[in-house]
Each structure stands twice: as structure tokens, then as C-alpha cells.
Amino acid sequence: MAYVPYQQWSSSLHSAERALDAGTLFPVLDKPFYGRRGEQMSEEQAMRRRIAAMQFAMWELHLFLDTHPNNCDAAKSWTITR
């Protein structure tokens, strides 16, 4: 049987775009990946990336709230992000 530690809430969250790069909204779960970076994006690509980043941040908060439904700080962050 596997053991998964209970994730604690932290008021320190990555920005939406940083979360998309890191693969998590939560800095404590951020395990850096050193892949390709620094490529120039068109204006359309940059806008699509911002949209994807916001969607990612909202989904991360949604998943956290699924397992921590009584966390008021997380609910406030989700409302602000929404």
C-alpha cells in the first residue's frame, strides 16, 4: 500500500505562467525540469500561452479544493483566479 502525504496549503503560489512552466501551482511541489527555453513567441502564441497558464492555475486549485474542500484560503484564490 502506498503512502501519500497530505498536502498543506501555502499562501505562496506561483503565478499562472510560472505554474504552467513548473507543472504545479504550488512551489513546494516544484521539481525543476531543464529542457528547451527561451524561444521567441509570436503575439498569438504568447496570448495562447497566457490563456493556457490561467486554465492550468484554475485546474490546479480545483484539484486542491477537491481534496481540501474546507480550505477558505484556497477557495478565495480560486475565486480570484476565476
N, C-alpha and C positions, 0 to 999 in steps of 0.2 A: 504494500500500500504506500502510495506517495504522500509526502507531506508538503503542503503549500502554505507558506506563512501568510498571515492576514496582513493585507496591505494597509498601512497607516496613511491618513490624509495629511498632506502638507500644503500649506497656503502658497508655497513656492511652486509655480507651474511654469513650464516652458511656454514661450509664445507659440501661436498656432504654426507658424512657419518652421520654427526650431523643432517643434514636436514632430512635424512631418519628416524632417531630416533625421531626427533621433529615433523615430519609430515609437515614441511614447510621449505623453504629455507630462509625465512625472519624472523629474530629474533623478530621483533615487533609482529608477529603473533604466536610466540611460546608460547603455553599454555601447560606446562609440564604434562605428564602422568606418574604416578608412578606404573608401572607394574613390571613384572619379568625382571631382568637384570643380567648380569654377568655370563651367561652360556658360557662354553668353546665351541669354534667352531673349526671344522676341517679346514685344509688348503683350501679345496674345498669350504666349506661353507663361509669362510672368503672372498674368491675371488668372489663368487656369490653375497655376500653382497656388496662388493665394486662396482660391476657392477650395482646392483640394485640402489645403492646410486647415482651413476653417472646418470643413467637413470632418477631417481626421480628429481635430480637437474636440468637436462635439461628440463624436462617436466614442472617444476615449472617456470623456466624462460620463456619457450614457452607460458605458460598461461598468465604470466605477460605481455609479449610482445603483446599478442592478444588484451589486453585492454589498453596498453600503447605503441602503435607502434612507436611513435616518441622519445622514451627514448633511447638516444645514449649509456648511461652507461649500461643499461640492455642489449642492443644489443651486446655491447663489452663483457660483462660477458657471454652471451650465446655463442658467437663465441669462447671464451677461453675454456669454458666447453666442447664444442663440440669437 
